[in-house]
């Protein structure tokens, strides 16, 4: 009975383990929308941009706090011996003195050439700029996800092409062996068929490796762990592959109004303009309000500690004016630097406009090219398929050499790959053009 129980437990563990492994190994199917939504939340580049925005918000709050008064408390205990001045009564005495001082001081900047006000406004602009930088980081991740997702789909179809070629070449090896045994072909025809089968097997391995590499890249973009297994969802068969009706200039104008890069450039100019105002503010005087309250105790006075604190209680309030006269040209140089940075920001904006136009024009021209390539590749694929089917028929009848059959097969394979490449490039550039116009990327 004990042996039967052990056997039952053994098989139970095996079954449970197998079910668990099947569950772990089963990959999760991700759509393009799933990938994009997950990446914009979890990708570390986007998270880093979010932290940059949080830092700018902290700096903004710090700048606002600079306009508030400060407040400090102080407490000191002193001992002096010999000829000295009593720190409480200011009498000149020759004695041992124990003295105590307590007080609270505060100061507040009333005017500083509007530097504090402009600093607050500048930090507010930094917050707005970092918000656009976050959007820019998200856009970059979205484009990377789109490119990698389509590469995975292309690699997946490339595997199917390679596997079909391998099956066909293995059948050709069988046929070649039968014809060799019958004496209708030479040995080199048979070995050539074997060589082609080995090549196609190698191509299958390479295609699968490429597919796995693209999956690894996608997992990194999604910040998934090494043990996570994923698969991507295939695109619909009826997707519109020929659709480019927008005008290039119209797309460019939309992109200028939509892409966060332009907002970032505009805010960079505004930030440097505020920096110029802050620098010029150093030419003006600074007016501060100062106040304090305090009291003290001295051992020389014949009054107890509590009474002395009451007697010596004092209050003080005043204004402090600091007038800049010469600071080794620091303010002058700061103003000049700010003016240069404004010009640089304006140049950078022009560079950003050029970069956006380059992106739009490149995507537009590539979309046009991909459309033409797709039409040509589709016709080439159909023609190559007919030629390959005819070649297989002739080969089966013994009217075609192995070499000629392999040439036809490779031509058809190339035509299939060219069609798939044109198809996915067409999808990629069409989606990019939609993205530059503010439309969602979706398949």
N, C-alpha and C positions, 0 to 999 in steps of 0.2 A: 504493500500500500504506500509506503514511503517512497519507493522508487517511482511509482506511478505519479505521485504528487510532484516529484522533482522533474519528471519528464514534462508534465503539464506546465509547470512554472517556466521551464526552459523554452518551450514553444510559445508560451504567452509573451515572454520577454522579446523573443524574436519578432513576433507579429507586431507588438507595440512599437518596437524599435524601427521596423520597416515602415509602419504608418507615420511615425514621427519624421523619419528621414524623407519620406515622400512629401510631407507637409513643408518641411524646410526647403527642399529642393525645388518645390513648385514656385516658379517666378511670378512676380506680380506684374500685371499688364498695365503699362502706363500710356496714356494718350498724350499728345502734344500739349494739350491744355493742362493736364495733370502735372506734367513736367514743369511748365512755365509757372503755374500757381505755387508749386512746392519750392521751386528754386528762388523765386523773388522773396520768399520768407526765410529760407534756410541757408542760402549761399553765403559764405563767409565774406565775400567781397561786398555784398549788399549790407551785411551786418556791420562791417567796418565803416561803411558810409553812414549807416544809422548812428553809430557811435560818434562819428565826426559831427553829425548834426546835434547830438546831445551835448557835446563839448561846446559847440557854438552857443547853445541855449544857456549853458552855465556861464560862459563869458558875457553873454547879454545881461543876465541877472547881476553879475559882478559889476558891470559898467553902470547899471541903474543904481546899485547900492553905493557907488562912489559919491552920489549926490546927497546921501544921508549924513547926519552928524555922527562922529565917533564918540566913544565914551570910555574913559579909563579910570580905574581906581588905583590908589597908591597907599602904601603903609610902610613907614620906615622907623627904625629904632637906632639911636646914635648915642655914642659915649665920647666925651672929650675931656681933656685934662690940661690944666695950665692956662696960659693967657689965650682967651678965645672969645668969640662973640656968641652969645646965647642965640640959637637959631629961632627961638620963639619970641623973646623980648627984645632982641637985637642989642642988649646991653653988653658992654665990654667987661668981662669978669676974669678973675684968676681963681679957678676952682674946678672941681670935677662936676661935669654936667651930664645928666641922663635926659635925653629928649626924645619925644615921639611926634611923628607927623602923620596925619591921615588926610586924604583928600580925593576928590573926583574932578577930573578935567574933561572938557569936551571941546571939539572944534568942528567947524562946518565951512566948506568952501561956498561962498556966495556968488563969486564970479571968477572965472578963469579963462577969459577969452572965448567963452562958449565951448571950450574943449570937452568938458564933461558931457554936455548935451550932444555934441557931434559924435563923441565916442559911443554914446548910447545908440544913436541912429546908425552908426557904422556897424556896431555889433548886431543890430537888428537886421541889417543887410546881409551880414554873414550867416545868420540863421536862415534867411530866405535862400541864399545861395546854396547852402548845404542841403536844403530840401530838394533843390534841383539836381545837386550832385547825387543824391540818393536815387532820384528818378533816372539819372543818366546811368548809374551803376545797374539798376534794374533793366534798363533797355539793353545794355551790353550783354547781360546774362540771357535775356530773352533771345537776342540774335544768336548767341552762342548755342543755346538750346535748340533753336530752329535748325541751324546748320548741322549740328551733331545728330539731331533726330533724323534728318533726311539722309545723312551719311549712313546711319544704321539701316534705314529702309533700303537704300541702294545696296549696301553690303549684303543684306538679307536676300535680295533678289539675285545678287551675284552668286551667292551660295547655291541657289536653286538652279541657275544656269550651269554652274560647275558640276553639280551632282547629275543633272540630266546628261551632260557631256560625258561624264564618267560612265554612266549606265550604257550610253550608246557606244562608247569606245570598248567597253568590256564585251558587249554583244559582237562588236566587230572583231575582237580577238577570237571569240568562239567561231565565228564564221571563217576567219582567216585560217584558223587551225584546221577546220574541216576541209577547206580548199587546199591547204598544204598537204594534208594526208591524202587528198585525192589527186595530188600532183598537178593542180591547175594554176598554182602560183609558186613563185620562188620563195626561199627561206627569208630573204630580206624583206619581202612584203609582210610576212608574218611578224618578224621582229619589229618592223615599223609600226604595226598595229599595237604590239605590246608596248613600244616606247610611247605611243600616243596615249595609251591607257594610263601608263605611269605618270605622264605629264598631267593628264586630267585629274588623277588622284592628288598630285601635288597641288594643283590649282584649287581643289576642294579644301585642302588643309589650309592653304593661304587665305582663301575667301573666309573660312570660318575664323581664322585668327584675326583678320581685319575686322570682322563683325564683333568679336569679343573686345578688341581694342577700342572700338567706338563705344561699346557699352561701358567700358571702364571710364572713358572720358565723360560720358553722361552721368554715371554714378558720382564722379567727382564734382561735376557741376551741381548735382542735387545734394551733395554732401552726405551720401549714403556710405555705410560701412562696407568693408571687404566681404562680409558674409551675406550681404543683401544680394538677392538675385532678382533681376528685372528683365522684362521684355517690353517692346514698344508695340503700340497698336498700329496696324496697317492702315493706309489711307484708302478711302473709297475708290472703287474702280471707275466710278462715273465723275471723278473730279475734273473740273474744267481746266485743261492744260493750255489752251490758247485763248488768252484774254488780256489784251493790253490796249486799252482805248484811251488812257489818260495822256495828257500832254506833259512832256518833260518839265517845262517851265512851271506849269501849274502845280506839279508835284513838288518842285523845289520851293515854290512860294508857300505851299502848305507846310512843308518841313521846317521852314524858317520860323513859322508861327507856332509850331507844335513841339519840336524837339527841345529838350531842356538845355542843350548846349548853348543855344542862343540866349536864353534867360540867364545862364551862368555868366556869359560874356558881358551882357548888359549890367548885371549886378557887380561884376568885377570893376567896370568903369565907375559905377556909382560909389563903390567902396573906396577906390583910390581918390575920387573927388572929395569924399569925406575926410580922407587922410590929409589932403591938402588943407582943408579948413581947420583941422586939428593942429597941423603944423603952424599955420598962420596965427592961430590963437595964442601961440607962445610969445608973440610980439607984444601982447596986451598984458596989463597988470593983473595980479591975482588978489582978490579981496576975501578975507576969511573972518569968520566970527569965532571968538575964543571965549570960553567961560570956565570957571572953576569954583568949587567950594571946598573948604578944608578947615582943619583945626590942629592944635598941637598941645604938647605937655612938656614942661621943663622942670627939672628937680630943683632949680634955684628958687623958683617962686614958692611961697609958703601957702599954697592952695592945693587942695586935693585934686586927683586926676579928673574926676567927673566935672568939677567946677571949672577947672582950667579949659576943658574941651568946650564948655559953654561960653566961657569968657573969650577964648581965642578963636571962636568960630568966625570965619571970614568968607566973603563971596567976591568974585571978580568976574567982570565981563568986559570984552574989548573987541576992537577991530584990528586986523593986521593987513597991511597993504604991501605987497611985494611987486616992485617995478623992475622989469627986466631992462638992463642997460647994455651989458655985453656978456655973452656966454660962449665966447670963442667961435662964433659963427655957427653954432649948433642949429639954431632955428632957421637961419638962411639956408643951410645945407639940407635940412629936413624938408623945407618948402620946395627946393629944387628937385630933390629926390621924388617927392610926391608928384610934381608936375611931369617928370620923366615917366613915372609909373602909370600915369593917366594915358600918356601917349602909347606906352607899351600895351596897355589894356585895350586901347582902340585898335591897335594893329592886330592884337590877338583875336579881337572880334572879327576883323576882316579875314583872318586865317581860318577862323571857325566857319564863316560863311562859305569860304572856298572849299573847306573839307566837307561840308554838308552837300554842296553842289557836286563835288567829286563822287560822294557816295551815291547820290541820286542818279547822276549821269552814268556812273559805272553800272549800277543796278539796271537802269533803263536800257542801256546798250546791250548788256548781257541778256536781259529779258528778250529783246528783239532777236538777238543771235540765237538764243535757246529755242525760241519759237520756230525759226527757220531750220535749225538743226533737228528739232523734233519732227518736223514734217519730212525732212530728207531722211532721217534715221528710220522713221516708220516705213517709208517706201523701201529703203534699203533692207530692212529686216524682213519684210514680206518677200522681196525678191530673193534674198539669201536663203530663206526657208524653202521656197520653191526649188531653188537650185540644189539645196542639200537633200530634200526629199527625192528629187530626180536622181541625184548621185547615189543615194542609198539603194534605190531600185536597180540602177545599173550595176552597182557593186554586188548585189544579191544575185544578179543574172550573170555575173562574171564579165561584164563589159566595161568595168572601170577598175583601175588599179587602186591599191590601198593608199598610195600617195595622193592621188587625185581626190579620194574620198575624204582624207584628212584635211586637205586644203579647203574643200567645201565646208567641212564641219567647222574649221577655225574661222572661215569667213562668216559663217552664220553666227558663231559665238561673238565675234567682234561686232557684228551688226546688232545683236541683242544688247551687248554692253553699251554700245553707242546710244541706242534708243533709251535705255534706262538712265544713262547719264544725262541726256538731253531732257528727259522727263523730269528728273529731280532738280536739275538746274532751272528749268522753267518754273517749277513750283517755288523754289527758293527765291528767285528774283521777283516773281510776282508777289510773294508774301512780303518781301522787303519793301517793295514799292507801296504796298498797302500800309505797312508799318510806318513808313516815312510820312504818310498822310494822316496818321493818328488812328488808323483802323486796327482792330485786334488781329493777331496772328492766329489763324485756325485753319485746319485742314478738313 
